[in-house]
Amino acid sequence: MLPYLSEQLSQIWGPGRLLGSFLVLASAGSIASAMLSLFLLPKLWHLLTTDKGRDHAVNAEASVGKPLGVGIFIVGFSVICVFLFTPFNADIYLCMILLLFASLLGFGDDSKPGGYSELTLGLTDLLLSLGACMIILNGQTHVMWLPFTSVFFEFGYWVAVLIYTPVIWLSINALNCNDGVDGLSGSLSASTLAIMCFVLYTAVGNIENSKYLLLPFNGEGANWAVATAVFVGSIFGYLWHNAPPSAALMGDAGSRPLGLLIGMLIVVAGSPMLIFFVMGLILVNGATGLAKVALIRLFRIQLLGKVRFPLHDHARKNLGWSNSQVLIRFLLLHLATMWILLLVLLKIR
């Protein structure tokens, strides 16, 4: 919307051309979505269901009675701003529809007593992951890059879909497992999205920088960076209210679509291995629990029996950390490891 208006406005007012700048659009979109979350969430969350507590979760009683499923508004505000600030891109718009569907699915899980079954959620996540891959790859052959090598690998469309679909599925479920401490899932996802915004705008989406870094150039990278910045702003507006002790909870209505979005961005960036570099702590905290459960159910193998998963529950129950300590320490570890790993990833090629 605004990029189109810039073409018309710049003819009668020179500074109007700024609305065609990706950096200006990303900044303005991020601020707009942050303001929507900051000021409108408190006026809307009374419409939501309230948290009933979770079995076996540490300090679950502290969340009982708080509005649950605020993520439905976070995603809604973000999608509106994406349509306003992102240059027209059919793939991005279609993916926004998938994110809305994922948020509605999570909202239904938040609202339904006992939630949906694991099979229902797992299969739906798989379909969403498959749909996102098909939209982004768009029937084309895919050029993929891997860590520590300058060699590009070209894969056919369906082979690339099969490679990326489980990556997105893992991203959805790993981030969802990080939900449970005030601000943790939102803070970790916002920092990961900010890093991905940087990668897409300055590396993959910049033809000169991508050539220098020996990365395949993606002409849609800057468009996706604008959309990503919008989501970061919306999460920041929510985190203002979610600072411990939280006033409202994002729930599956937020964690599932945000995990889906991170997975989408990994596909756009062109390397499935990127998930280990930008979601390292998220995977350690959440996906390890998924692996432990899978080993027990499928092979009757139990590893790390004395470790509680997700690890943030282990830190609270076994190490005696408070919610605020878990949030700050996990966030610091996440930021430090992301920057170090990303530097190694981009420079050692």
Secondary structure, 3 states (H helix, E strand, C coil): CHHHHHHHHCCCCHHHHHHHCHHHHHHHHHHHHHHHHHHHHHHHHHHCEECCCCCCCCCHHHHCCCEECCHHHHHHHHHHHHHHHCCCCHHHHHHHHHHHHHHHHHHHHHHCCCCCCHHHHHHHHHHHHHHHHHHHHCCCCEEEECCCCCCEEEECHHHHHHHHHHHHHHHHHHHHHCCCCCCHHHHHHHHHHHHHHHHHHHHHCCHHHHHHCCCCCCCCHHHHHHHHHHHHHHHHHHHHHHCCCCCCECCHHHHHHHHHHHHHHHHHHCCCCHHHHHCHHHHHHHHHHHHHHHHHHHHCCCCCCCCCCCHHHHHHHCCCCCHHHHHHHHHHHHHHHHHHHHHHHHHCC
